[in-house]
Amino acid sequence: MSKAKRRVVIVGGGFGGLEAAKALASADVDILLVDRVNYHLFQPLLYQVAMAGLAPSEIASPIRGILAEQKNLRVVLGEVTGVDLAAKRIHITDPGTHGDLVEDYDWLVLAVGARNGYFGHDQWEPYAPGLKTVEDALEIRRRVLVAFERAEKIDDARERKKLLTFVVIGGGPTGVEMSGAVAELARYVLAQDFRSADPRETKVVLIEAGPRILPSFPEDLAASAVEQLAELGVEVMTQSRVVSIDGDGVVLEGEGADDVPGLGSGSGRDRIHAATVLWGAGVRASALTECLDVPRDRQGRVIVGPDCALPDHPDVFAIGDMARFEEKGQVLPGVSPVAMQQGRYVARIIRWEAESDGRPPRSPFSYFDKGSMATIGRSRAIAWARGIKMTGFIAWLAWLFIHIFYLIGFKNRLVVLFNWFWSYLSYKRGARLITSTGWEPTAAKSLACAVPALPPKTEGRTVPGAERAPESARAGGGAPISHPRP
Ligand SMILES: Cc1cc2nc3c(=O)[nH]c(=O)nc-3n(C[C@H](O)[C@H](O)[C@H](O)COP(=O)(O)OP(=O)(O)OC[C@H]3O[C@@H](n4cnc5c(N)ncnc54)[C@H](O)[C@@H]3O)c2cc1C
């Protein structure tokens, strides 16, 4: 009788999960890739969707399509809501009507990424959406465009000022990109189309609690970013901590609050009246991490060892944004190269172990940092790669080239390149649609953690005829369906 192939379950088809799956293409294993959405999302270009530069389909690709040629892999659409580390099983909640699934694994790769984090103030999310998903981007686009539309109709100067004030919270790369993009949209794109409300009256304020923006970049590059933002009309406030966000704007604590000309008049010096507030200040690990009974850090990230595995569970890896990996005393940043390199690294381990008897020693993961960049707008960016610093147009060209290069799908690359070229020449944005997205806050959403309850496995296989998981612990409907291995 031929030996049953061992099974790898990968949860998440983002940067880390997809890279792990691809790197196992020729390995002698069966792979199951589970994601709650059916597409891989290129998050670095999400802000372009939020600012009406690109459509969602141009930065997302169906996972099945990407992996169609990979014969040793099956894709399942569903949300993983539980992991039984002792029994080596996962529980998948089916978003359709087909009941839940329970799948067993020999190796598990968790790559579920991160979500918006509000430092314990999840009540702020409805007033200040962050940018993590397609739904977030469409909601931000809707809010920004609706603010301009309302300003066009309103006579009350104070109310119009509020509608044309945009606050972006968080001076990291996402906040910098968003604030530059709103300012650019208002000044150059919408300015041509509105009659009574002049989008050039728009005020964009970028608020950062720390002493400077872009703390992960060298100081001179961050200073250049401030200058480039100022050219677009963005006011950068540092040392300013947001203490409240509501439908009227934000309330600040900190010395910078007094110094913003033209803001805060009316109901107290610390308030910035703004109809649109956007969040780019924090993230935390995806909700599934809360269902794992393993040590986590303050951002909810699972603490992994030098081989990216969970402590005491060498067959379970956590990679990318959901994991806290420390190298030489530094925690690796939540960026796509970390997730991709970790994906390839764990695939190498799995392939090696699948081909060996027993478990050969593992060499630790080591991150190769290729550099960082942040774009500020058309022809404006900063980049820092292995000691080389770039600013302005050159940095922007480098940013453009790298993002096109890593974007998945030949058609997407062409369409994005064409769209950018068109808006560069014409100052027009094709995706300026106000659509109803059915957006709902997700930061506070936790999973109804499920216990993958099944009878004991026989010789490493799942026995068909699953027990129902306790109803209270399950997010979905019917009894779980088990998938016995061949
Ligand atoms: C606006 C923005 C801009 C960024 N810009 C850059 C940049 O310029 N450069 C850069 O390097 N990085 C950038 N990043 C960060 C980068 O996108 C992340 O570091 C990277 O996506 C992390 O990869 P990952 O595989 O860990 O998670 P993700 O790519 O987020 O993938 C996680 C996947 O898991 C799925 N999932 C989550 N929970 C479950 C569950 N319970 N069950 C099933 N599936 C689940 C999700 O649907 C998703 O497909 C940016 C991020 C954002 C949000």
Ligand as a Chemical Component Dictionary entry (heavy atoms), coordinates in Angstrom:
data_LIG
# 
_chem_comp.id                   LIG 
_chem_comp.type                 NON-POLYMER 
_chem_comp.pdbx_formal_charge   0 
_chem_comp.three_letter_code    LIG 
# 
loop_
_chem_comp_atom.comp_id 
_chem_comp_atom.atom_id 
_chem_comp_atom.alt_atom_id 
_chem_comp_atom.type_symbol 
_chem_comp_atom.charge 
_chem_comp_atom.model_Cartn_x 
_chem_comp_atom.model_Cartn_y 
_chem_comp_atom.model_Cartn_z 
_chem_comp_atom.pdbx_ordinal 
LIG C1  C1  C 0 -2.492 50.234 3.865  1  
LIG C2  C2  C 0 -1.294 49.347 3.985  2  
LIG C3  C3  C 0 -0.127 49.675 3.310  3  
LIG C4  C4  C 0 0.982  48.854 3.396  4  
LIG N1  N1  N 0 2.111  49.183 2.706  5  
LIG C5  C5  C 0 3.161  48.358 2.720  6  
LIG C6  C6  C 0 4.311  48.642 1.933  7  
LIG O1  O1  O 0 4.373  49.655 1.226  8  
LIG N2  N2  N 0 5.343  47.760 1.976  9  
LIG C7  C7  C 0 5.294  46.632 2.735  10 
LIG O2  O2  O 0 6.243  45.843 2.720  11 
LIG N3  N3  N 0 4.237  46.344 3.504  12 
LIG C8  C8  C 0 3.172  47.170 3.510  13 
LIG N4  N4  N 0 2.072  46.877 4.274  14 
LIG C9  C9  C 0 2.114  45.717 5.183  15 
LIG C10 C10 C 0 1.898  44.418 4.449  16 
LIG O3  O3  O 0 0.754  44.501 3.637  17 
LIG C11 C11 C 0 1.755  43.299 5.485  18 
LIG O4  O4  O 0 2.944  43.254 6.232  19 
LIG C12 C12 C 0 1.509  41.961 4.833  20 
LIG O5  O5  O 0 0.265  41.963 4.180  21 
LIG C13 C13 C 0 1.532  40.846 5.882  22 
LIG O6  O6  O 0 1.338  39.628 5.243  23 
LIG P1  P1  P 0 0.606  38.445 6.028  24 
LIG O7  O7  O 0 0.691  37.243 5.137  25 
LIG O8  O8  O 0 1.137  38.333 7.399  26 
LIG O9  O9  O 0 -0.906 38.909 6.185  27 
LIG P2  P2  P 0 -1.943 39.380 5.099  28 
LIG O10 O10 O 0 -1.289 39.728 3.817  29 
LIG O11 O11 O 0 -2.762 40.416 5.773  30 
LIG O12 O12 O 0 -2.827 38.088 4.833  31 
LIG C14 C14 C 0 -3.629 37.516 5.831  32 
LIG C15 C15 C 0 -4.675 36.660 5.165  33 
LIG O13 O13 O 0 -5.302 35.858 6.165  34 
LIG C16 C16 C 0 -6.690 35.833 5.945  35 
LIG N5  N5  N 0 -7.327 35.548 7.242  36 
LIG C17 C17 C 0 -7.304 36.293 8.360  37 
LIG N6  N6  N 0 -7.939 35.658 9.374  38 
LIG C18 C18 C 0 -8.375 34.483 8.863  39 
LIG C19 C19 C 0 -9.084 33.385 9.418  40 
LIG N7  N7  N 0 -9.448 33.358 10.703 41 
LIG N8  N8  N 0 -9.380 32.351 8.607  42 
LIG C20 C20 C 0 -9.003 32.342 7.300  43 
LIG N9  N9  N 0 -8.311 33.358 6.737  44 
LIG C21 C21 C 0 -7.992 34.399 7.515  45 
LIG C22 C22 C 0 -7.012 37.202 5.380  46 
LIG O14 O14 O 0 -8.212 37.182 4.636  47 
LIG C23 C23 C 0 -5.780 37.467 4.505  48 
LIG O15 O15 O 0 -5.973 37.019 3.182  49 
LIG C24 C24 C 0 0.932  47.675 4.190  50 
LIG C25 C25 C 0 -0.235 47.342 4.866  51 
LIG C26 C26 C 0 -1.349 48.164 4.755  52 
LIG C27 C27 C 0 -2.621 47.784 5.471  53 
# 
loop_
_chem_comp_bond.comp_id 
_chem_comp_bond.atom_id_1 
_chem_comp_bond.atom_id_2 
_chem_comp_bond.value_order 
_chem_comp_bond.pdbx_ordinal 
LIG C1  C2  SING 1  
LIG C2  C3  SING 2  
LIG C2  C26 DOUB 3  
LIG C3  C4  DOUB 4  
LIG C4  N1  SING 5  
LIG C4  C24 SING 6  
LIG N1  C5  DOUB 7  
LIG C5  C6  SING 8  
LIG C5  C8  SING 9  
LIG C6  O1  DOUB 10 
LIG C6  N2  SING 11 
LIG N2  C7  SING 12 
LIG C7  O2  DOUB 13 
LIG C7  N3  SING 14 
LIG N3  C8  DOUB 15 
LIG C8  N4  SING 16 
LIG N4  C9  SING 17 
LIG N4  C24 SING 18 
LIG C9  C10 SING 19 
LIG C10 O3  SING 20 
LIG C10 C11 SING 21 
LIG C11 O4  SING 22 
LIG C11 C12 SING 23 
LIG C12 O5  SING 24 
LIG C12 C13 SING 25 
LIG C13 O6  SING 26 
LIG O6  P1  SING 27 
LIG P1  O7  DOUB 28 
LIG P1  O8  SING 29 
LIG P1  O9  SING 30 
LIG O9  P2  SING 31 
LIG P2  O10 DOUB 32 
LIG P2  O11 SING 33 
LIG P2  O12 SING 34 
LIG O12 C14 SING 35 
LIG C14 C15 SING 36 
LIG C15 O13 SING 37 
LIG C15 C23 SING 38 
LIG O13 C16 SING 39 
LIG C16 N5  SING 40 
LIG C16 C22 SING 41 
LIG N5  C17 SING 42 
LIG N5  C21 SING 43 
LIG C17 N6  DOUB 44 
LIG N6  C18 SING 45 
LIG C18 C19 SING 46 
LIG C18 C21 DOUB 47 
LIG C19 N7  SING 48 
LIG C19 N8  DOUB 49 
LIG N8  C20 SING 50 
LIG C20 N9  DOUB 51 
LIG N9  C21 SING 52 
LIG C22 O14 SING 53 
LIG C22 C23 SING 54 
LIG C23 O15 SING 55 
LIG C24 C25 DOUB 56 
LIG C25 C26 SING 57 
LIG C26 C27 SING 58 
# 
